Amino acid sequence: MGDDPAFKQSAIILGQELAKNDIRLVYGGGKLGLMGTVAGAARDENGAVFGIIPEFLVSMEGVLEGVDHTIVSTMHERKLRMFEEADAFCTLPGGIGTLEEIIELMSWARLQLHRKPLILLNINEFWTPLVKLVDHVVDRGFAHPSLKTDLIVVDRPEDVVPVMSKHLLEEVV
C-alpha cells in the first residue's frame, strides 16, 4: 500500500468513480495492493471488474472474490490480455512491476502499436521523478519530444474519469 495513507484512499475513490461512471476496470486480478483496493471499491459499488491473473500468482496474491476473472499461464499472457481488454490505462503508485508496465506501454505507443491514453495518478507527486526522467530523455536527444505528451498526469483520483473520457473521445474524432 506504500507509505502514505493517501495512496489507499485515492485507490478507493478511483474504484468508486469508475463504478459510478459505468467504466469496467480491467486489472491484474489479485486482491492485494492498491489495484486490489481499486477493484474491491469498484465491486462494492456494483461496478464491472475483470481481473486477469497468472496461475502462479493465485496462491501468492489470491483472487478478489465477487469479480469476473480469468487465470492465464504467464505474466506475458496477462499483460497482453490486459492490453487487449483495456481502452485506457491509469497507473497508481507502485513498485517495479508497475514501473515496468507503464514503460512498456509508453514504448508500444512510441512504436505506434497503440494510442490508448496513459494516465499517471500522481498522488502526492509519486510519479514526478518519472515525468522528470521522461523530460530528461527527450531533452538529451534520446526520444522525440512527443514522448512528453504520451503521459497524462493527474493529481486526484476524481480527475481520472473526465481526463480518460476526453482523450478517448479525441481518439474517436
Order of alpha helices (4+ residues) and beta strands (2+ residues): alpha-beta-alpha-beta-alpha-beta-alpha-beta-alpha-beta-alpha-alpha-beta-alpha
